[in-house]
Amino acid sequence: MSEKLSNTPKILLLIITLVFSLITGCDRGNNTTLIEEKARVKQVMEMRQKAIQTKDIELYKQVIFTGFSDGGVNYDGIIEEMAEKFEKYEIIEFTFQRSTVDMDMNSARMVGQISYKATGMEKPVYSQERTIFRRVDGKWTISAGIKTGLF
């Protein structure tokens, strides 16, 4: 009985440590917080916006997961479609409404309003997008959810 009681402080310390890790959102793999990881996911969307508005296909490739797959569209298809838009339109504006990021270990989801407006379009095209992100080796990229064929 006394041996069980002597382990009680160790068990309590373990429970407190686990609860603290959950509350702070600590990622034991690289010691980043949940808040920092959400900020990194939002940075991917900002990089996507910059890539589209500067028509930088190499930057665009960096934000797309090489295993991208959504509704029959793969990595090559999503890159090809955007490259065609870059060729076709002189100016492309892309906006996204920041929304909350839902995290789950190495995946994240962001639901928000996006819009595209390109040269020759009278009005922007608006759509709701449920963007899916994946973290591989500490780097977040978009793995699904990009709306295609909007403009």
Summary of the structure (lengths in Angstrom):
residues: 151
radius of gyration: 20.8
end to end distance: 72.4
largest distance: 80.9
contacts: 393
relative contact order: 0.15
helix: 42%
strand: 30%
